[in-house]
Amino acid sequence: MLYRHSFDAILLQCVDQNEAQCLLEEVHEGICEPHMNGLMLAKKLMRLGYFWSTMETDCIKYVRHCHLCQVYANQIKGIDVIGLSLPSNGHLFILLAIDYFTKWIEAIILASATAKAVARFLKRDIIA
């Protein structure tokens, strides 16, 4: 078996293309079916201890061809505003948007939680 050191000195098992395909299927569509995006999938595989030279590119391509990810992408979102009790920089709120299908989170800090600020966030960071 061949191993490679990750950036934080953890040993990653190097796998061939056949093993890589099986890993992609299991981690992306396996028992928990997380259907994460390509970069998150690559990070998850590295955390599990695997590596191959085209890992990131293969993960992105795999997710782009996943039927469920294409059908349900950006369908259900949760939006929440969290107020901070002791802000250090004058920003009193955190605005979160969550894609329940992929578990992707987008967040910004706000000085005031107005409808205009929320609409700007949705237009700039979620819809665009």
C-alpha positions as CSV (number, residue, x, y, z in Angstrom):
1,M,0.0,0.0,0.0
2,L,1.1,3.5,-0.8
3,Y,0.5,6.4,1.6
4,R,0.9,10.2,1.3
5,H,1.3,12.8,4.1
6,S,-1.6,15.3,4.2
7,F,-0.9,19.0,4.9
8,D,-1.3,18.3,8.6
9,A,1.0,15.2,8.6
10,I,-1.7,12.6,8.6
11,L,-1.1,9.6,6.5
12,L,-3.6,9.2,3.6
13,Q,-4.0,5.9,1.8
14,C,-3.5,6.3,-2.0
15,V,-6.2,4.5,-4.0
16,D,-6.6,3.7,-7.7
17,Q,-9.5,4.9,-9.9
18,N,-11.7,1.8,-9.2
19,E,-11.4,2.2,-5.4
20,A,-11.9,6.0,-5.8
21,Q,-15.2,5.4,-7.7
22,C,-16.5,3.1,-4.9
23,L,-15.5,5.6,-2.3
24,L,-17.2,8.5,-4.1
25,E,-20.4,6.5,-4.4
26,E,-20.4,5.4,-0.7
27,V,-19.5,8.7,0.8
28,H,-21.7,10.8,-1.4
29,E,-24.7,8.5,-1.7
30,G,-24.1,6.0,1.0
31,I,-26.1,5.0,4.1
32,C,-26.5,8.6,5.4
33,E,-26.9,10.1,1.9
34,P,-25.4,13.5,2.8
35,H,-25.1,14.6,-0.9
36,M,-22.5,17.2,0.0
37,N,-20.9,19.5,-2.7
38,G,-17.7,18.5,-4.5
39,L,-15.2,20.3,-2.3
40,M,-16.9,19.1,0.9
41,L,-16.8,15.6,-0.5
42,A,-13.1,15.8,-1.2
43,K,-12.4,17.1,2.4
44,K,-14.6,14.3,3.8
45,L,-12.6,11.6,1.9
46,M,-9.3,13.1,3.1
47,R,-10.7,13.1,6.7
48,L,-11.5,9.4,6.2
49,G,-7.9,8.8,5.2
50,Y,-8.0,8.5,1.4
51,F,-6.2,10.2,-1.4
52,W,-5.8,10.1,-5.2
53,S,-4.2,12.6,-7.5
54,T,-7.4,13.9,-9.2
55,M,-9.5,13.7,-6.0
56,E,-10.8,17.3,-6.0
57,T,-11.7,17.3,-9.7
58,D,-13.3,13.9,-9.6
59,C,-15.4,14.9,-6.6
60,I,-16.7,18.0,-8.3
61,K,-17.5,16.0,-11.5
62,Y,-19.2,13.3,-9.5
63,V,-21.5,15.8,-7.7
64,R,-22.3,17.6,-11.0
65,H,-23.5,14.3,-12.4
66,C,-25.5,13.2,-9.3
67,H,-29.1,13.3,-10.4
68,L,-30.5,14.0,-6.9
69,C,-28.1,16.9,-6.4
70,Q,-29.2,18.5,-9.6
71,V,-32.9,18.0,-9.0
72,Y,-33.0,19.2,-5.4
73,A,-30.1,21.7,-5.4
74,N,-31.1,24.9,-3.6
75,Q,-34.7,23.8,-3.1
76,I,-35.2,24.1,0.7
77,K,-33.5,26.7,2.7
78,G,-33.7,27.7,6.3
79,I,-33.0,31.3,7.2
80,D,-32.3,32.5,10.7
81,V,-31.1,35.6,12.5
82,I,-29.1,35.2,15.7
83,G,-28.6,38.1,18.0
84,L,-25.2,38.5,19.8
85,S,-25.2,39.7,23.4
86,L,-21.8,41.3,23.6
87,P,-20.5,42.2,20.1
88,S,-16.9,43.2,19.9
89,N,-17.0,45.0,16.5
90,G,-20.5,46.6,16.5
91,H,-22.1,43.8,14.5
92,L,-25.1,42.7,16.6
93,F,-26.5,39.9,14.4
94,I,-25.5,36.8,12.4
95,L,-27.7,35.9,9.4
96,L,-27.6,32.3,8.4
97,A,-29.1,30.5,5.3
98,I,-29.0,26.7,5.3
99,D,-29.6,24.4,2.4
100,Y,-31.2,21.4,4.1
101,F,-30.4,19.0,1.2
102,T,-26.6,19.5,1.0
103,K,-26.2,21.0,4.6
104,W,-24.4,24.0,3.1
105,I,-24.4,27.1,5.3
106,E,-23.9,30.7,4.2
107,A,-23.5,33.3,7.0
108,I,-22.8,37.0,7.3
109,I,-22.6,39.4,10.3
110,L,-24.9,42.5,10.4
111,A,-25.0,45.7,12.4
112,S,-28.8,45.6,12.1
113,A,-31.2,42.9,11.0
114,T,-33.4,44.9,8.7
115,A,-35.5,43.5,5.8
116,K,-33.3,45.4,3.4
117,A,-30.1,43.8,4.8
118,V,-31.7,40.3,4.6
119,A,-32.9,40.9,1.0
120,R,-29.4,42.1,0.0
121,F,-27.9,39.0,1.5
122,L,-30.4,36.7,-0.3
123,K,-29.9,38.4,-3.6
124,R,-26.0,38.6,-3.4
125,D,-25.1,35.4,-1.7
126,I,-28.0,32.9,-2.2
127,I,-29.8,33.6,-5.5
128,A,-26.8,34.9,-7.5
